[in-house]
Amino acid sequence: MSGAGLGIELRRAIEDRWQKRWIEVRCFEAADTPTGEAFYNFDGGPFPNGDLHMGHVRTFTLGDVMARYQRMRGKDVLYSFEFDAFGLPNELAAEKQGVAPDQLTRANIERMRTQMIALGYSYDWRYIHNTCDPKYYRWTQWLFLELFEHGLIYRGTAELNYCPSCATTLAHIQVIDGCCWRCEHPVELREMAQWFVRLSRYTALLDETLKSLSGWSDQIRRLLAGFMARTEGFEVDLRVLEAPGTTLTAFVRDRAVIARATRVEVAVGHHGLSRALADTPGAGAVQAYVERTRRQAVGRRRRDQQSREQGDDGVDTGLHACHPLTGQPLPVWVTRRVEMSFATGVELAGDANIGQKIGQNVSQDDGRKDVVRLATHYRVHDWLVSRQRRWGTPIPMVYCAECGPVAVSRDQLPVPLPPWQSDNTVPASCPCPRCGRPAERESDTLDCYFDVIWCFLACASRLDGDFSFSAHDFSRWMPVDWFHNGVDSVFYAHLYRFIGRVLYDLDILSDPEPIRCYHGHDAVLKDGKKMSKHHGNTVDPQQVIDRVGADVLRIHILWSASPLKKTEWSDAQIDKSERLLVSVWQLIVDHIDRLKPALAGAPWPQPLVEPGASLSRAQRKIARAVERAVQRITAFLDSYRMSGCLEELHRLRNTLASFAESHLNGDQPDSGDVALVAEGARTLVCLLGPFAPHTCEELWQRLGQGPSLLATSPWPAKSGQGTG
């Protein structure tokens, strides 16, 4: 559908004109020091390993609508995001194309930036950073050292998820159904020494304060609660009979399980058991089982199912533990059904009938019952952050034969990336920062998740020469007033809350919660899967822009579904959004000779109808429709219901068009009718402005509202006067 008077050529010309004008007058640049109410609007940034796709368009259009709306509400808005430029997705894309990641990443960033401007996004580009920029990752390294200094980062040996295809360790959250999040190759278990962030120190506090997040949607809070997975139960200590001095602590959710226990089940890789097994007859069988499980897929959700299907009951270690109530020996088994990363890594298995017999034989006042104690555990565990990849923030640590791991001096940051052509499997030599003897730099890099743990802080500053990662740098804009990202970004949300609490305790942030509002949005699907570059099911927004224009795409992506629901991408209904835009255009252009003079000199905003004015029945209907639209669209925007806004805009346009058709087409229409339609049309353009900013900016000027821009004009008032 081209629409009389608003064909695609005119749409392109309008979009180009207003994008240039917005840049020219710098209308989206945030004030250096907010003079009014500050509003920090932040989007979760993309991996620049390709072009934008419709999932990005949904995130960023939601964010842009909110930024434009808040500016029109008179707030000083900072709208920014970060390019998540380091990490595995970017490195793999570069390897596939046979170029250096730096070259590919920066080219993709420029292409994405061009696409974002074409979509009319109102970012302040001075505040947008790339995580691979040395001026950014210098402070990522600084934050690593700060956490290390306060005992929140440590080096430890553990059974870790390892993807042979990507040749790197993975955090638990990056293992999906036993496979790598990027390449979907089965993940193995390997014992390695790596760097961890001690998330566990703050988990209980983050759980307890979850209910205080009044600006977060119920859905996000439920997802966070499920991610932390608070589990209450009981712990009991079990002496290993063949290894005096060795105790296994089992965790059970139901106290009755202790009474009916017939064996102890221990996770693969449990170090206490490994020490007890040394030089015992069962050590060989256990080691063979461990090696076998390391080569098989891991993942909590499919571990039990795999064990049942494959008849995997674990392996008997030959050791025994003393039952805490009866004193009877219980066989100790190693099984992958028990998770080392949850609770104590030791559980009890048993038979309900046996439990009844034990219950009959053990009196309630038996002195041994006090060995059972209440315990609370969480599924969230310490976060593995070191990666065996080259395209990432260098870990600012040095290994010295005399001093062990030593932090790089902060005045030596940033530790730069080695040249891409070099072989970083050979550690670089350097002097030890502590003793000066020859040492080696850490060759691992940081997980790209760590790069963005503080991105909202970086994007609240220009990272210029005065930046020092202090309270002063963040006082103008923090906390984030509205965060836009998908509901599947719950791990990011948990990390943001974690670092917010840490920096609050360090007196760097004045509020322990760094984000005030986060509703989240669900995914854009293609062929039933989440649209993603590594799934190969993306749709290029530029193709749609070339066909129907940016404003139509913006309306379509928001009208297709509520943000809280998944939406399957289809352009089959895009003509609905096109019809809305064309019909608003036609309503105004067809009557412009009457509407423009009626608005000449009329201030904005103003009451739709003067108090005490006498209205006809038809005029009252129009006035009520306009007032209703202002009230409902304002409420919908405040509650993140964008599709509801567009339904109201569609309804208001139809009401105004019907009235104009019957009252404005005569030779001498009633001046009151003309004034009412003119004010209603001006209000309609203003309400539609955040959704279709280019077309509405053009209509605003055609209605004689220049030289002021619609983008910086006030939001219509909800007066309610004269509409009764």
C-alpha positions in Angstrom: 0.0 0.0 0.0 1.5 3.3 -1.0 -1.3 5.7 0.0 -2.2 8.8 -2.0 0.3 11.5 -1.1 2.6 9.3 1.1 4.3 7.0 -1.2 7.6 5.3 -0.3 9.7 7.9 -2.1 8.1 10.7 0.0 8.5 8.6 3.2 12.2 8.1 2.5 12.7 11.8 1.8 10.8 12.7 5.1 12.9 10.2 7.1 16.2 11.5 5.6 15.2 15.1 6.2 14.3 14.7 9.9 17.2 12.5 10.7 19.6 15.1 9.4 17.7 17.9 11.2 17.8 16.1 14.6 21.5 15.7 14.3 22.0 19.3 13.1 20.2 20.8 16.1 21.6 18.1 18.5 18.2 17.7 20.1 18.9 14.3 21.6 22.0 15.3 23.5 21.7 15.1 27.2 22.4 18.1 29.4 25.9 18.0 31.0 24.1 18.7 34.2 20.4 18.0 34.3 18.4 21.1 35.2 15.1 19.3 35.6 14.1 15.8 36.5 16.7 13.4 35.1 15.6 10.3 33.3 18.2 7.7 32.4 16.8 5.4 29.6 19.1 2.4 28.9 19.0 -0.4 26.3 20.8 -3.7 26.6 23.3 -3.5 23.7 23.9 -5.9 20.8 26.8 -8.1 19.9 28.2 -6.3 16.8 28.9 -9.6 15.0 26.5 -8.9 12.1 23.6 -6.6 11.1 20.7 -5.7 13.3 17.7 -8.0 13.2 14.1 -7.7 14.2 14.8 -8.8 17.8 17.1 -5.7 18.1 14.4 -3.6 16.4 11.9 -4.6 19.1 14.3 -3.8 22.0 15.5 -0.5 20.6 12.1 0.7 19.4 10.6 0.1 22.8 13.5 2.0 24.3 13.2 4.9 21.8 9.5 5.3 22.3 10.1 5.6 26.1 12.9 8.1 25.6 10.9 10.3 23.3 7.9 10.2 25.6 9.9 11.2 28.6 11.5 14.1 26.8 8.0 15.3 25.9 7.1 15.0 29.5 9.7 17.7 30.2 12.4 15.4 31.6 16.2 15.7 30.9 16.7 12.4 29.2 19.9 10.4 28.7 19.3 7.6 26.2 22.3 5.3 25.6 23.5 1.7 25.3 26.8 -0.2 24.8 28.1 -2.3 22.0 28.9 -5.7 23.6 31.9 -6.0 21.3 34.2 -8.5 23.0 33.6 -12.2 23.4 33.0 -15.5 21.6 30.2 -14.4 19.2 32.4 -11.7 17.7 35.5 -13.9 17.6 33.7 -16.8 15.9 32.2 -14.4 13.3 35.6 -13.0 12.5 37.1 -16.5 12.2 34.4 -17.5 9.9 35.1 -14.5 7.6 38.9 -14.8 7.9 39.5 -11.3 9.3 40.7 -9.9 12.6 37.9 -9.4 15.2 38.9 -5.8 15.7 38.4 -5.0 12.0 35.1 -6.9 11.7 33.7 -5.6 15.0 34.3 -1.9 14.2 32.9 -2.3 10.7 29.8 -3.9 12.2 29.4 -1.2 14.8 29.4 1.5 12.0 26.9 -0.5 10.1 24.6 -1.0 13.1 24.9 2.7 13.9 23.8 3.6 10.4 20.8 1.2 10.8 19.9 2.7 14.1 19.9 6.3 12.8 17.8 5.1 9.8 15.2 3.8 12.3 15.1 7.2 14.0 16.5 6.1 17.4 17.2 9.2 19.6 20.4 8.1 21.3 23.0 10.5 22.6 25.9 9.0 20.7 28.5 10.8 22.9 27.5 8.3 25.7 27.6 5.1 23.7 30.7 3.0 24.1 32.3 -0.1 22.7 33.5 -2.7 25.2 36.6 -3.4 23.1 37.7 0.2 23.2 40.8 0.5 25.5 39.3 3.5 27.3 36.4 1.2 28.2 38.2 -2.0 29.0 40.8 -0.1 31.1 37.9 0.3 33.6 36.7 -3.3 33.2 40.2 -4.3 34.3 40.0 -1.7 37.1 36.8 -3.2 38.3 38.3 -6.8 38.2 41.1 -5.6 40.5 38.7 -3.8 42.8 36.7 -7.0 43.2 39.9 -9.0 43.6 41.1 -6.7 46.3 37.8 -7.1 48.3 37.8 -10.9 48.1 35.1 -11.0 45.5 37.3 -12.6 42.8 39.4 -15.6 43.4 41.2 -18.3 41.5 40.0 -21.9 42.1 40.1 -25.4 40.7 36.8 -27.0 39.8 35.0 -29.3 37.5 34.1 -26.9 34.7 31.9 -26.8 31.6 34.2 -26.9 28.5 33.1 -26.7 24.9 35.6 -28.5 22.7 34.2 -26.8 19.6 34.7 -23.3 20.9 37.8 -24.3 22.9 36.8 -22.5 26.0 35.2 -22.9 29.4 31.6 -21.8 29.9 29.6 -20.5 32.8 26.7 -22.7 33.8 24.2 -20.2 32.4 25.9 -20.6 29.0 25.2 -24.4 28.9 21.7 -25.0 27.5 20.4 -28.6 27.7 24.0 -29.9 28.0 25.2 -27.9 24.9 27.1 -24.7 24.3 25.0 -21.6 24.0 26.8 -20.5 20.8 27.6 -23.6 18.7 25.2 -26.1 20.4 28.1 -28.7 20.6 27.9 -31.0 23.6 29.8 -29.7 26.6 32.3 -31.7 28.6 33.5 -31.5 32.2 37.1 -30.7 32.8 39.0 -29.9 36.0 40.8 -26.6 35.5 42.1 -23.7 37.6 40.1 -20.5 36.6 39.0 -17.1 37.9 35.6 -16.9 39.7 33.5 -14.0 40.9 32.1 -14.7 44.4 28.4 -14.0 43.6 27.4 -16.2 46.5 28.4 -13.5 49.0 25.4 -11.4 47.9 22.9 -14.0 46.8 20.9 -14.1 50.0 20.7 -10.3 50.1 19.6 -10.1 46.5 16.9 -12.7 47.2 15.7 -10.9 50.3 15.5 -7.6 48.6 13.8 -8.9 45.4 10.4 -7.9 46.7 11.5 -4.3 47.0 11.9 -3.9 43.2 8.5 -2.2 42.8 9.4 -0.9 39.4 10.2 -4.4 38.0 7.6 -6.5 36.4 6.2 -9.5 38.2 7.5 -11.7 35.4 11.1 -10.5 35.8 11.0 -10.9 39.5 9.7 -14.4 39.2 12.4 -15.2 36.7 15.1 -13.8 39.1 13.6 -15.8 42.0 13.7 -18.9 39.8 17.2 -18.2 38.7 18.5 -17.9 42.3 16.2 -20.8 43.3 16.2 -20.5 47.0 16.0 -24.0 48.5 15.4 -24.7 52.1 16.1 -28.0 53.7 18.4 -29.8 56.2 22.1 -30.6 56.4 23.6 -33.6 58.2 27.3 -34.6 58.7 28.3 -38.1 57.7 31.6 -39.6 58.9 33.5 -41.7 56.3 34.4 -44.9 58.1 37.4 -45.9 56.0 38.9 -42.4 56.1 39.1 -41.1 59.7 38.8 -37.3 59.8 36.8 -37.1 56.5 33.2 -35.9 56.8 30.6 -35.6 54.0 27.9 -33.0 54.6 24.6 -34.0 52.9 21.8 -31.6 52.0 18.2 -32.9 51.8 15.0 -31.0 51.2 12.8 -33.3 53.3 14.0 -34.3 56.8 12.3 -37.6 56.5 14.8 -38.6 53.8 17.5 -38.8 56.5 15.6 -41.5 58.3 15.1 -43.7 55.2 18.6 -43.3 53.8 20.1 -46.4 52.4 23.1 -44.8 50.6 25.0 -41.6 50.2 25.3 -40.1 46.7 28.1 -37.7 45.9 28.7 -35.5 42.9 31.4 -36.1 40.4 34.4 -33.9 41.3 33.7 -33.6 45.0 37.2 -32.9 46.5 36.5 -34.2 50.0 35.6 -37.6 48.5 38.5 -37.5 46.1 40.9 -37.2 49.1 39.2 -40.0 50.9 39.4 -42.3 47.8 43.1 -41.9 47.4 44.8 -45.3 47.3 41.6 -47.3 48.0 40.4 -50.3 45.9 37.5 -48.3 44.5 39.5 -45.4 43.2 40.1 -46.9 39.7 36.4 -47.5 39.1 35.5 -44.1 40.3 38.1 -42.5 38.1 36.9 -44.4 35.0 33.3 -43.2 35.7 34.5 -39.6 36.2 36.4 -39.7 32.8 33.3 -41.1 31.1 31.0 -38.4 32.5 33.4 -35.7 31.5 33.0 -36.7 27.9 29.2 -36.7 28.1 26.8 -33.7 27.9 26.1 -31.9 31.1 23.2 -29.7 32.1 20.9 -29.7 35.1 17.7 -30.0 33.1 18.6 -33.2 31.3 21.0 -34.9 33.8 18.3 -37.0 35.6 16.6 -37.9 32.3 19.8 -39.1 30.8 20.7 -41.1 33.8 17.3 -42.9 33.7 17.4 -43.5 30.0 21.0 -44.9 30.0 20.6 -46.8 33.2 23.4 -44.7 34.8 23.2 -45.3 38.5 26.7 -44.1 39.3 29.5 -46.1 40.7 30.1 -47.6 44.2 33.2 -46.2 45.7 33.6 -49.0 48.2 33.5 -46.4 51.1 30.9 -46.2 53.8 29.5 -43.4 55.8 28.0 -43.6 59.3 24.2 -43.1 59.4 23.7 -40.1 61.8 20.7 -41.7 63.6 21.3 -45.4 63.6 25.1 -45.6 63.3 24.7 -48.1 60.5 27.2 -48.0 57.5 25.8 -46.5 54.3 27.5 -47.2 51.0 28.9 -44.1 49.3 28.3 -43.8 45.5 29.5 -41.2 43.0 26.8 -40.2 40.5 26.3 -37.3 38.0 22.7 -37.0 39.2 24.0 -34.9 42.1 25.3 -31.5 41.2 28.7 -30.3 42.6 27.6 -26.7 42.0 24.5 -26.9 44.2 24.4 -27.0 48.0 27.0 -29.4 49.3 27.3 -31.8 46.4 26.2 -34.7 48.6 22.6 -36.1 48.9 20.9 -39.1 50.5 18.9 -41.7 48.7 16.7 -44.3 50.4 13.6 -46.3 50.9 10.4 -45.1 52.6 9.7 -48.5 54.2 13.2 -48.5 55.8 12.6 -45.0 57.1 9.4 -46.2 58.9 11.4 -49.0 60.7 14.1 -46.5 61.7 11.5 -44.1 62.9 10.1 -46.9 65.2 13.5 -47.7 66.6 14.9 -44.2 67.2 13.2 -42.3 70.0 12.3 -38.6 69.7 14.7 -37.7 72.5 17.7 -39.6 71.0 20.7 -37.4 71.5 21.9 -37.8 67.9 18.9 -35.9 66.4 20.8 -32.6 67.0 23.2 -33.5 64.1 20.4 -32.4 61.7 20.3 -28.6 61.1 18.3 -26.2 59.0 20.0 -24.9 55.9 19.3 -22.7 52.9 21.0 -23.0 49.5 20.7 -21.3 46.1 21.1 -22.5 42.6 23.2 -19.5 41.8 26.9 -20.3 42.2 30.1 -18.4 41.9 30.6 -17.1 38.4 33.4 -18.5 36.2 34.7 -15.5 34.2 38.0 -16.6 32.6 38.0 -17.7 29.0 40.6 -19.4 26.8 39.9 -17.1 23.9 41.8 -14.2 22.4 39.2 -11.6 21.7 38.4 -10.4 25.2 39.5 -8.1 28.0 42.9 -9.2 29.1 42.8 -10.4 32.8 45.1 -7.9 34.7 47.0 -10.6 36.6 50.6 -11.8 36.6 52.0 -15.2 37.6 55.2 -15.0 39.6 57.2 -18.1 40.7 57.9 -16.4 44.0 54.7 -14.4 44.7 52.0 -16.4 43.0 49.2 -14.5 41.2 49.8 -10.8 41.5 47.6 -7.9 40.4 48.8 -5.5 37.8 49.4 -2.0 39.1 46.5 0.2 38.4 48.6 2.9 36.9 49.6 0.3 34.3 46.1 -0.1 33.0 44.9 -0.9 30.5 46.7 -4.2 29.9 46.5 -4.1 26.1 45.4 -6.9 23.8 48.4 -8.6 22.1 48.6 -8.2 18.3 46.1 -10.5 16.7 48.8 -12.2 14.6 50.8 -13.2 17.7 50.5 -16.6 19.4 48.9 -15.9 22.7 49.1 -19.5 23.8 52.6 -18.6 24.9 52.3 -16.3 27.9 53.9 -12.9 27.6 56.9 -12.2 29.9 56.9 -9.2 32.2 58.3 -8.2 35.6 56.4 -9.1 38.7 54.6 -6.0 40.0 55.5 -7.1 43.6 59.1 -8.4 43.5 60.4 -7.4 40.1 61.5 -10.9 39.1 60.6 -12.3 35.7 56.9 -13.4 35.5 54.2 -14.2 33.0 51.0 -12.4 32.2 47.7 -14.2 32.4 46.8 -15.3 28.9 43.1 -15.9 29.5 40.6 -13.2 28.8 37.4 -12.2 30.6 34.0 -13.5 29.7 32.1 -10.8 27.7 29.4 -10.9 30.4 32.0 -9.3 32.7 32.6 -6.5 30.2 28.9 -5.4 30.5 28.5 -5.9 34.2 29.1 -2.2 34.5 28.0 -1.0 31.1 25.1 1.2 32.4 27.7 3.0 34.5 30.0 3.6 31.6 27.1 4.9 29.5 26.2 7.4 32.2 29.5 9.0 31.5 31.6 10.0 28.5 34.6 8.1 29.9 36.6 11.3 29.3 39.9 12.4 30.9 38.2 13.3 34.2 36.5 9.9 34.6 37.7 8.0 37.7 35.1 5.4 38.5 33.9 7.4 41.5 30.6 8.5 43.0 31.0 11.9 41.2 31.0 10.2 37.8 27.6 8.6 38.3 25.7 11.0 40.5 24.1 12.9 37.6 22.2 10.0 36.0 22.2 6.9 38.2 20.2 4.8 38.9 18.8 3.8 35.5 15.2 4.9 35.4 14.1 2.4 32.7 16.1 -0.6 31.4 15.1 -2.3 28.1 16.1 -5.8 27.3 14.6 -9.2 26.7 13.2 -11.4 29.5 15.9 -13.9 28.7 18.5 -11.5 29.9 17.8 -12.4 33.5 21.4 -13.3 34.2 22.5 -9.8 33.2 19.8 -8.4 35.5 21.2 -10.5 38.4 24.7 -9.3 37.6 23.6 -5.7 37.5 22.0 -6.0 40.9 25.1 -7.8 42.2 27.5 -5.1 41.1 25.1 -2.4 42.2 25.2 -3.8 45.8 29.0 -4.2 45.7 29.6 -0.6 44.5 27.0 0.7 47.0 29.0 -1.0 49.8 32.2 0.7 48.4 30.5 4.1 48.4 30.7 4.4 44.7 26.9 4.3 44.1 24.4 6.1 46.3 21.6 3.6 45.7 22.0 -0.2 46.2 19.6 -0.9 43.3 21.1 0.4 40.0 17.9 0.0 38.0 14.5 1.4 39.0 12.3 -0.1 36.3 12.7 -3.2 34.2 9.6 -4.9 32.6 11.5 -6.8 29.9 10.1 -8.0 26.6 9.8 -11.5 25.1 11.5 -12.7 22.0 10.9 -12.2 18.3 10.6 -15.6 16.7 11.3 -16.8 13.2 10.3 -20.3 12.3 9.5 -21.0 15.9 12.9 -20.1 17.2 14.2 -16.9 18.8 15.6 -14.7 16.1 19.4 -14.9 16.4 22.5 -14.7 14.2 23.8 -18.0 15.4 20.5 -19.6 14.6 20.7 -18.2 11.1 17.1 -17.1 11.1 17.4 -13.3 11.1 15.4 -10.8 9.1 17.3 -7.7 7.9 15.3 -4.6 8.9 16.8 -2.6 6.1 14.9 -4.6 3.6 11.6 -3.7 5.3 12.6 0.0 5.6 13.4 0.1 1.9 9.9 -1.3 1.2 7.7 0.5 3.6 9.8 3.0 5.6 11.2 3.1 9.1 8.0 4.5 10.7 5.8 1.7 9.4 8.4 -0.9 10.7 8.4 0.8 14.1 4.6 0.7 14.4 4.5 -2.9 13.1 7.0 -4.3 15.6 5.2 -2.7 18.5 1.6 -3.4 17.3 2.2 -7.1 16.6 2.1 -8.1 20.3 2.4 -6.9 23.9 6.1 -6.6 24.9 5.5 -9.3 27.4 4.5 -11.8 24.8 6.5 -13.7 22.1 5.8 -12.6 18.5 6.5 -14.6 15.4 8.0 -12.3 12.8 5.7 -11.9 9.8 5.2 -9.0 7.5 1.8 -10.3 6.4 0.1 -7.8 8.7 2.5 -4.9 8.0 -0.1 -3.2 5.8 -2.2 -2.6 8.9 0.5 -0.4 10.3 1.0 1.2 6.9 -2.7 2.0 6.7 -2.6 3.7 10.1 0.3 5.9 9.1 -1.2 6.8 5.7 -4.6 7.5 7.1 -3.3 9.9 9.7 -1.3 11.6 6.9 -4.4 11.8 4.7 -6.6 13.2 7.5 -4.3 16.1 8.0 -3.2 16.8 4.5 -6.7 16.6 3.0 -7.8 19.4 5.4 -4.6 21.3 5.9 -6.0 24.5 4.4 -8.5 24.7 7.2 -6.5 23.1 10.1 -3.4 25.2 9.8 -5.1 28.6 10.0 -7.2 27.4 12.9 -4.0 26.6 14.9 -2.2 29.8 14.0 -1.1 31.5 17.2 -2.6 28.8 19.4 -0.3 27.8 22.2 0.7 24.2 22.8 -0.5 22.4 24.9 -3.8 24.1 25.7 -7.2 22.8 26.8 -9.0 21.1 24.0 -12.2 23.1 24.8 -12.4 26.4 26.8 -14.1 26.0 30.2 -17.8 26.8 29.9 -17.9 26.5 26.1 -21.2 25.3 24.7 -20.8 22.1 22.6 -23.0 20.2 20.3 -23.5 16.5 21.0 -21.2 15.6 18.1 -18.5 18.1 19.4 -18.7 16.6 22.9 -18.1 13.2 21.4 -15.0 14.4 19.6 -13.7 16.2 22.8 -14.3 13.0 24.9 -12.5 10.9 22.3 -9.4 13.1 22.3 -9.3 13.3 26.1 -9.8 9.6 26.4 -6.9 9.0 24.0 -4.6 11.3 25.9 -5.4 9.6 29.2 -5.2 6.0 28.0 -2.1 6.4 25.9 -0.3 8.1 28.7 -1.3 5.3 31.1 -0.3 2.7 28.6 3.1 4.2 28.0 3.7 4.4 31.8 2.8 0.7 32.1 4.8 -0.5 29.0 1.7 -1.4 26.9 2.7 -0.2 23.5 0.2 -2.2 21.5 -2.6 -0.7 23.5 -1.3 2.8 22.6 -1.5 2.0 18.9 -5.1 0.7 19.2 -6.1 3.9 20.9 -4.3 6.0 18.2 -6.2 4.0 15.5 -9.5 4.6 17.3 -8.8 8.3 17.6 -7.8 8.7 14.0 -11.1 7.0 12.9 -13.2 9.2 15.1 -11.6 12.4 13.9 -11.7 11.3 10.3 -15.4 10.5 10.5 -16.2 13.9 12.1 -14.1 15.8 9.6 -15.8 14.0 6.6 -19.2 15.0 7.8 -18.5 18.5 9.2 -15.5 20.0 7.3 -16.2 19.4 3.7 -18.7 22.1 3.1 -17.9 25.6 1.7 -18.2 27.3 5.1 -17.8 24.7 7.9 -18.6 25.8 11.5 -15.5 27.5 13.0 -16.0 25.5 16.2 -15.9 22.2 14.3 -12.8 23.3 12.5 -11.0 24.3 15.7 -12.0 21.1 17.4 -10.7 18.9 14.5 -7.5 21.0 14.3 -6.7 20.6 18.0 -7.6 17.0 17.8 -5.3 16.5 14.8 -2.5 18.3 16.6 -3.0 16.1 19.6 -3.1 12.9 17.4 0.2 13.9 15.8 1.8 14.5 19.2 0.6 11.2 20.6 1.8 9.2 17.5 5.1 11.1 17.5 7.1 8.6 19.7 6.0 5.7 17.5 6.4 7.3 14.0 8.7 10.2 14.7 9.7 11.1 11.1 6.2 11.4 9.7 4.8 13.1 12.7 7.7 15.7 12.7 6.7 16.5 9.1 3.0 16.8 10.0 3.8 19.0 13.0 5.6 21.4 10.7 2.8 21.3 8.1 0.3 22.2 10.8 2.3 25.4 11.4 3.9 24.3 14.7 7.5 25.2 13.6 10.2 26.2 14.1 10.0 24.1 17.3 10.4 20.4 16.9 7.8 17.8 17.8 10.6 15.8 19.4 11.1 18.5 22.1 7.5 19.7 22.3 5.4 19.1 25.4 3.2 16.1 25.8 -0.5 16.9 25.7 -2.1 17.7 29.0 -4.9 15.6 30.5 -7.2 18.5 31.4 -10.6 16.9 31.1 -12.1 20.3 30.7 -15.2 20.8 28.6 -15.6 17.1 27.9 -18.4 16.2 30.1 
